[in-house]
């Protein structure tokens, strides 16, 4: 009888605990939310979607890689794009050393060296960032390494770049190599296989993709080893068309037969190709040429077909703006125009900030934290906050005791080759003015010019 009573007590306790847990599931931030739906204004970092992955190449010479993070699904806040590709690094040819070299132009270098603000925010949002590798008219490409050792050497360069800049992988595009230039060899049967085999050994858990184009598309197996056994994905390279990549070793879930250019493929074609992707059970949908402009209406055409939802444009998405955490941490803030650093100067309350040669001292270190509708920017030297002061055009921001008021809140958004820093209070932008050493940056109407572009390093 004693055991029976104990069992009843245990049942009552368990039942009460179950009710408590069910009650906990109903509330999100104190609001009844039985379906766990997204509350307005809340960013759903754990949102997922069902359907093919969406991949987007960004021409970083003209647009920001952060654009891939600005689109979410209206239904649940999941990212529209799963992979963003920096287009593109190059394979150059060193004639003196007779070897292929990895080369970054100014725009690609700016993205990579500012990984904390260009790459990490996207990754924090759940988006993978790959670096595309492209020929550069110098005779070197992914398909004409003279030896296996040469292919392995280039794979090391790629792996080192992935590690150094915190990337999620490498994409290969066999265009513009101009094989034979500078006395280089023609494409051969083993180069691409050797390259991806070596890279997979160096990066066992990273993503490798292949843009199905060029001589490499005909050299996908050697001595029983297939490119498909080493790469994660391959996709069609002709925009506005449907063509299934013939890559031995890859399943339909790893292939993208549909490819669209957002700037030129009609919305009806983009939608039709998305529908074909789903109905035929393929796992990738490829897009190219996403611009800085809001194109959510066009994008909704294919997201409805892929995921049953319209797309939503979030101007601060990917950039960490508007109170998210992409910029949090301590940085030097550098003028894109002059290369001079934002400096606390005297670093006492009421003094103006100034531009000064970058020297990595604590005077030039700023701690960025989410605050209100933007960010607070605090001097690491003095603990004083960057304050808009009078917050009128032509006035100089100064250092003032941190108080979390709107005068000390700043929006940080992608702009040109860097970011604009805009007062939440006035909407005016931090402007380098003459942009010479010792001058005081001022507040000025936001105009997107290089004087108002800053990088965080």
C-alpha positions in Angstrom: 0.0 0.0 0.0 2.9 2.3 0.8 4.3 1.8 -2.8 1.0 2.6 -4.3 0.7 6.0 -2.5 4.2 6.9 -3.5 3.4 6.1 -7.1 0.3 8.4 -7.0 2.4 11.2 -5.6 5.0 10.8 -8.4 2.2 10.9 -11.0 0.8 14.1 -9.5 4.2 15.8 -9.5 4.9 14.7 -13.1 1.5 16.0 -14.2 2.1 19.3 -12.5 5.6 19.6 -14.2 4.0 18.8 -17.6 1.5 21.6 -17.2 4.3 24.0 -16.2 6.4 23.1 -19.3 3.3 23.5 -21.5 2.7 26.9 -20.0 6.3 27.9 -20.6 6.0 27.0 -24.3 3.1 29.4 -24.7 5.0 32.5 -23.8 7.7 34.4 -25.7 8.8 37.5 -23.9 5.6 37.4 -22.0 3.4 37.2 -25.0 1.2 34.2 -25.7 2.7 32.6 -28.7 1.4 29.0 -29.0 2.7 28.5 -32.5 6.1 30.0 -31.8 5.6 32.5 -34.5 7.9 35.5 -35.1 6.9 38.5 -33.0 7.0 41.8 -34.9 10.5 43.4 -34.6 12.1 40.2 -33.3 14.9 38.7 -35.4 14.5 34.9 -35.8 18.0 33.7 -35.9 16.9 30.0 -35.6 14.4 30.2 -38.4 14.7 27.4 -41.0 13.1 26.7 -44.3 12.3 23.7 -46.3 13.4 23.5 -50.0 16.5 24.0 -52.1 19.4 26.1 -50.9 19.7 29.6 -52.5 23.2 30.7 -53.6 24.1 34.2 -54.6 27.3 35.5 -56.3 28.0 39.2 -55.4 30.2 41.4 -57.7 32.0 43.1 -54.8 33.6 45.5 -57.2 30.2 47.1 -57.5 28.0 45.9 -54.6 28.3 44.9 -50.9 28.6 41.2 -49.9 26.3 42.2 -47.0 23.4 42.4 -49.5 22.9 38.6 -49.2 21.9 39.1 -45.6 19.2 41.7 -46.3 16.5 39.3 -47.5 14.3 37.0 -45.3 11.1 35.1 -45.8 7.9 36.9 -44.8 6.5 33.6 -43.4 9.1 33.0 -40.7 12.1 35.3 -41.0 14.5 32.6 -42.4 17.3 33.8 -44.7 16.5 33.8 -48.4 20.1 33.2 -49.3 22.0 30.3 -47.7 25.4 30.9 -49.4 26.9 34.2 -50.5 29.9 34.1 -52.8 32.5 36.9 -53.0 33.2 37.3 -56.7 36.0 37.1 -57.2 39.6 36.4 -56.3 42.0 35.6 -59.1 44.6 33.1 -60.2 47.5 35.2 -61.4 50.8 33.9 -63.0 54.2 34.8 -61.6 56.5 34.6 -64.6 59.7 34.8 -62.6 58.7 31.9 -60.3 56.7 30.1 -63.0 53.8 29.5 -60.5 50.2 30.3 -60.0 49.5 32.9 -57.4 46.3 33.9 -55.5 45.5 37.6 -56.1 42.9 39.9 -54.5 42.0 43.2 -56.1 41.3 46.3 -54.0 37.6 45.5 -53.5 38.0 41.9 -52.7 40.9 42.8 -50.3 38.6 45.3 -48.6 36.0 42.6 -47.9 38.6 40.1 -46.6 40.6 42.4 -44.4 37.4 43.7 -42.9 36.1 40.2 -42.2 34.7 41.3 -38.8 32.2 43.6 -40.5 31.9 42.1 -44.0 31.9 38.4 -43.4 31.2 37.6 -39.7 27.8 39.4 -39.6 26.5 37.1 -42.4 27.9 34.0 -40.6 26.2 35.2 -37.4 23.0 35.3 -39.4 23.5 31.7 -40.5 24.8 32.4 -44.1 27.9 30.8 -45.4 30.4 32.9 -47.2 32.6 31.5 -50.0 35.4 33.0 -52.0 35.2 32.4 -55.8 38.5 31.7 -57.7 38.6 33.0 -61.3 41.3 33.3 -64.0 42.8 36.7 -64.8 44.0 36.5 -68.5 47.5 35.5 -67.4 47.5 31.9 -68.5 47.0 30.4 -65.0 43.8 28.5 -64.2 42.5 25.6 -62.2 43.0 23.2 -65.2 46.6 23.5 -66.2 48.9 22.9 -63.3 52.0 21.2 -64.7 52.4 18.8 -61.8 50.4 17.4 -58.9 52.8 19.2 -56.5 51.9 22.6 -58.2 48.2 21.9 -57.7 48.8 21.0 -54.1 50.8 24.2 -53.6 47.9 26.3 -54.9 45.5 24.4 -52.7 47.5 25.4 -49.6 47.2 29.1 -50.7 43.4 28.7 -50.8 43.2 26.8 -47.5 45.4 29.5 -45.8 43.1 32.2 -47.1 40.0 30.4 -45.8 41.6 30.1 -42.4 43.0 33.7 -42.3 39.8 35.4 -43.2 37.3 33.0 -41.5 35.6 31.9 -44.7 33.3 28.9 -45.1 34.9 27.6 -48.3 36.0 28.0 -51.9 34.2 28.2 -55.2 35.9 27.4 -58.5 35.1 29.2 -61.8 37.2 28.2 -64.8 36.8 31.4 -66.8 39.2 34.1 -68.2 42.3 32.0 -67.6 43.5 32.5 -71.2 45.4 29.2 -71.1 48.7 29.4 -73.1 49.4 33.1 -72.2 52.9 33.7 -70.8 54.0 30.3 -72.1 51.6 28.4 -69.8 50.3 25.0 -70.6 46.9 24.0 -72.0 44.2 22.3 -69.8 45.1 18.8 -68.8 43.1 15.8 -67.5 44.5 15.7 -63.9 44.9 19.3 -62.7 41.4 20.0 -61.4 41.1 16.6 -59.7 44.5 17.0 -58.0 43.5 20.5 -56.9 40.1 19.6 -55.3 41.6 16.4 -53.8 44.3 18.4 -52.0 41.9 21.2 -51.0 39.5 18.6 -49.5 42.3 17.1 -47.4 43.2 20.5 -46.1 39.6 21.6 -45.5 37.6 18.5 -44.6 34.7 20.4 -43.1 34.5 23.4 -45.4 32.3 23.9 -48.5 33.8 23.5 -52.0 31.6 24.4 -55.1 32.1 24.3 -58.8 30.6 26.7 -61.4 30.0 24.2 -64.2 31.9 26.0 -67.0 35.1 26.1 -69.0 37.7 23.4 -69.7 37.5 22.1 -66.1 33.9 21.0 -66.8 35.3 18.3 -69.2 38.0 17.2 -66.8 36.0 15.9 -63.8 37.7 12.5 -63.2 41.2 11.1 -63.2 42.6 7.7 -62.2 39.2 6.7 -60.7 38.9 9.9 -58.6 35.9 12.2 -59.4 35.6 15.9 -58.7 32.1 15.1 -57.4 33.5 13.0 -54.6 35.5 16.1 -53.3 33.1 19.0 -53.9 29.8 19.8 -52.2 27.9 21.5 -55.0 27.9 22.3 -58.7 25.6 24.6 -60.6 24.7 25.7 -64.1 26.6 28.7 -65.3 24.4 30.1 -68.1 21.9 32.6 -66.6 18.3 32.4 -67.6 18.6 28.7 -68.6 18.1 25.2 -67.2 21.0 22.8 -67.6 21.8 19.9 -65.3 25.6 19.8 -64.4 27.1 16.5 -65.4 29.4 16.1 -62.4 30.0 12.4 -61.5 29.7 11.8 -57.8 27.1 14.4 -57.0 23.4 13.7 -56.3 20.4 15.8 -57.4 20.4 17.4 -54.0 23.9 18.8 -54.7 23.1 20.2 -58.1 21.7 23.5 -59.4 20.4 23.3 -62.9 18.6 26.7 -62.7 20.7 29.9 -62.9 19.4 33.5 -63.0 20.9 36.9 -63.3 18.8 39.1 -61.0 19.7 42.2 -63.1 18.6 40.7 -66.4 16.6 37.5 -66.2 12.9 38.2 -66.3 10.9 37.5 -63.1 8.7 35.1 -65.0 11.7 33.0 -66.1 13.2 33.1 -62.5 9.9 31.9 -61.2 9.6 29.2 -63.8 13.1 27.9 -63.1 12.4 27.9 -59.4 9.3 25.8 -60.0 11.3 23.4 -62.2 13.9 23.1 -59.5 11.4 22.0 -56.9 9.3 19.7 -59.1 12.4 17.8 -60.3 13.9 17.5 -56.8 17.1 19.4 -57.2 18.8 20.9 -54.2 20.3 24.3 -55.3 19.0 27.5 -56.9 21.7 29.8 -58.3 21.4 33.6 -58.5 23.9 36.3 -59.6 24.3 40.0 -59.6 22.3 41.0 -56.5 22.7 44.8 -56.2 22.6 47.2 -53.3 19.1 48.2 -54.3 15.9 46.7 -52.7 14.8 44.0 -55.1 12.5 42.0 -52.8 9.6 42.2 -55.2 11.6 40.4 -57.9 13.1 38.0 -55.4 9.6 37.1 -54.2 8.9 35.6 -57.6 11.3 32.8 -57.0 11.0 32.5 -53.2 7.3 31.8 -53.5 8.1 29.0 -55.9 10.9 27.6 -53.7 9.6 28.2 -50.2 5.9 29.3 -50.5 6.7 32.8 -49.2 7.3 36.3 -50.3 10.7 37.9 -49.5 11.2 40.8 -47.2 14.0 43.4 -47.5 15.7 44.5 -44.3 18.1 47.4 -44.9 20.2 46.6 -41.8 20.3 42.9 -42.5 23.8 41.4 -42.7 25.4 44.7 -41.5 24.7 44.3 -37.9 22.9 47.6 -37.9 19.7 48.5 -36.0 20.7 47.0 -32.7 22.0 43.6 -33.8 25.4 42.4 -32.8 27.4 42.2 -36.0 29.7 45.2 -35.1 30.1 44.6 -31.4 33.6 44.5 -30.2 36.6 46.9 -30.1 37.9 48.3 -33.4 39.9 51.0 -35.1 37.6 53.1 -37.3 39.3 54.2 -40.5 38.3 56.7 -43.1 38.0 55.1 -46.6 38.8 58.5 -48.1 42.1 59.3 -46.3 43.1 56.1 -44.5 43.3 58.2 -41.3 41.9 56.8 -38.0 39.2 58.2 -35.8 41.1 59.4 -32.7 39.9 60.4 -29.3 42.4 63.4 -29.2 42.6 64.8 -25.7 40.2 62.1 -24.6 38.5 64.3 -22.1 34.8 65.1 -21.8 33.6 67.8 -24.2 36.6 67.5 -26.6 36.1 66.8 -30.3 37.3 63.7 -32.0 39.8 64.0 -34.8 41.5 62.2 -37.7 45.0 61.0 -37.2 47.5 58.6 -38.8 46.6 55.1 -37.9 48.8 53.8 -35.0 46.8 51.2 -33.3 47.0 53.0 -29.9 44.2 53.0 -27.3 43.3 56.6 -28.4 42.1 55.0 -31.7 40.3 52.1 -30.3 36.5 52.2 -30.0 34.2 49.7 -28.3 30.9 49.2 -30.2 27.9 47.8 -28.4 24.2 47.6 -29.3 22.3 50.5 -27.8 18.7 51.5 -28.4 18.0 51.8 -32.1 21.7 51.5 -33.1 25.1 51.3 -31.5 27.1 53.2 -28.9 30.7 53.9 -29.8 32.9 54.2 -26.7 36.5 55.4 -26.5 38.6 52.4 -25.1 41.0 55.0 -23.7 38.7 57.2 -21.7 35.4 55.3 -21.5 33.6 58.4 -22.9 31.0 58.0 -25.7 30.9 59.4 -29.1 28.1 62.0 -28.8 26.3 64.0 -31.6 26.4 67.1 -29.5 24.1 69.7 -31.0 23.3 67.2 -33.7 22.9 69.8 -36.4 24.7 69.9 -39.8 28.3 71.2 -39.6 28.7 70.5 -35.8 31.5 68.3 -34.5 30.6 65.1 -32.5 32.5 65.1 -29.2 33.3 62.8 -26.3 30.8 62.8 -23.4 30.0 60.6 -20.4 28.2 57.5 -21.6 24.4 57.9 -20.9 22.7 55.7 -23.6 20.7 58.7 -24.8 19.7 58.9 -28.5 22.5 61.5 -29.0 24.9 58.6 -28.4 23.2 56.1 -30.7 24.6 55.5 -34.2 23.4 53.5 -37.2 26.1 51.5 -39.0 25.1 50.5 -42.6 27.0 49.3 -45.6 28.0 52.1 -48.0 30.3 51.9 -51.0 33.7 50.4 -49.9 32.8 50.6 -46.2 30.1 51.8 -43.8 28.2 54.9 -43.0 28.0 56.0 -39.4 24.7 57.9 -38.9 23.2 59.7 -35.9 20.0 58.1 -34.8 19.0 61.5 -33.3 19.4 63.6 -36.4 20.0 61.2 -39.4 23.2 63.1 -40.2 26.3 61.2 -41.2 29.7 61.3 -39.7 31.8 63.0 -42.4 35.6 63.3 -42.6 35.3 66.8 -43.9 38.7 67.9 -45.3 40.0 64.4 -44.4 43.4 65.6 -43.4 45.4 64.8 -40.2 44.2 66.8 -37.2 40.8 67.8 -38.6 37.6 67.2 -36.8 35.0 65.0 -38.5 31.6 66.6 -38.5 27.9 65.8 -39.0 26.6 66.3 -42.5 23.7 65.3 -44.6 24.0 61.6 -45.6 25.1 61.5 -49.2 26.9 58.2 -49.7 30.2 59.8 -50.7 33.6 58.4 -49.8 34.0 61.1 -47.2 31.3 59.4 -45.2 32.6 55.8 -45.6 34.4 54.1 -42.8 35.9 50.7 -42.2 36.1 48.8 -38.8 39.4 47.0 -38.3 
